[in-house]
Amino acid sequence: MLQVDSLTVAYGGMHALTDVSLSVGAGQFVAIVGPNGAGKTTLFKTISGTVTPVSGRISYQGEDLLAVPPAQRPRLGIAHVPEGRQMFASLTVLENLEMGAYLPAGRAAWRRSLERIFTLFPVLANRQRQLAGTLSGGEQQMVAIGRGLACAPKLLLLDEPSMGLAPSVADMIFECIEEIHRDGVTTLLVEQRVVEALETCDVGYVLETGRVVLQGSSDVLLANDGVRKAYLGM
């Protein structure tokens, strides 16, 4: 579904990504893990179109994604749930969710999507008239994910969904993400909680200083001595 080939991105002459390649098959759950500053968020911004690469290629369902204007990429079925949630604080929960359904596919599936969101996150059903800016961090993350689902995506990009959350809340968010994937949404996750990300994914990539240094199945990466020492404290 998504193919990234030899992608290089630079800011002010410094490379944020260097020759990065990865693949996401339809229906897969793919995780990208690594330390802060590894280039994970830059990769997502390049896929979404807010960052322009120096070189490389990104194809989506056989189409050259870099030739598609950024504003048109969501129309292809790509939803990006950004790092830091980025709520419309002065709008209600329901209004924030509706913002995700502005495209024709989202509008056509709105009632079904809203039922799905409220099933995943029942607290949002109870707080749909509440201003999003008054929610807790975990509740705001639920809204952010729900807003991504509201566009009826084929590919869901999730950037650090556990950031700043209490462990118990982060665990619940991960369970919901797994449920979203089981429902048939192809999922690409960037996450610092390495164990949870790798236990959940079909395929994982380890990104360090802008380069892919390891890739493989969940079992292969969790058994890798370098991963176990650097990220699992073992």
Secondary structure, 3 states (H helix, E strand, C coil): CEEEEEEEEEECCEEEEEEEEEEECCCCEEEEECCCCCCHHHHHHHHHCCCCCCEEEEEECCEEHHHCCHHHHHHHCEEEECCCCCCCCCCEHHHHHHHCCCCHHHHHCHHHHHHHHHHHCHHHHHCCCCEHHHCCHHHHHHHHHHHHHCCCCCEEEEECCCCCCCHHHHHHHHHHHHHHHHCCCEEEEEECCHHHHHHHCCEEEEEECCEEEEEEEHHHHHHCHHHHHHHCCC
